[in-house]
């Protein structure tokens, strides 16, 4: 499945580093083994509409095997961080 996400230079998203550390608070997630994304460019852009959180991020496209995707409603999905390499 093709997944779209905004990433910083370090590979993490707008809110968390790839290691699961919150960019604003510095607090690490208890479980940071999954990454968030969206199933279309439109859904990604809608999710971040009216948010300045993507400043400095680049849109990336990843092809993740369907069996590893966890759907979170219509907009977001999760996939294991191991596919970030």
Secondary structure, 3 states (H helix, E strand, C coil): CEEEEEECCCCCCCCECCCCEECCCCCECCCCCEEEEECCHHHHHHHCCCCCCCCCCEEEEEECCHHHCEEECCCEEEEEHHHHC
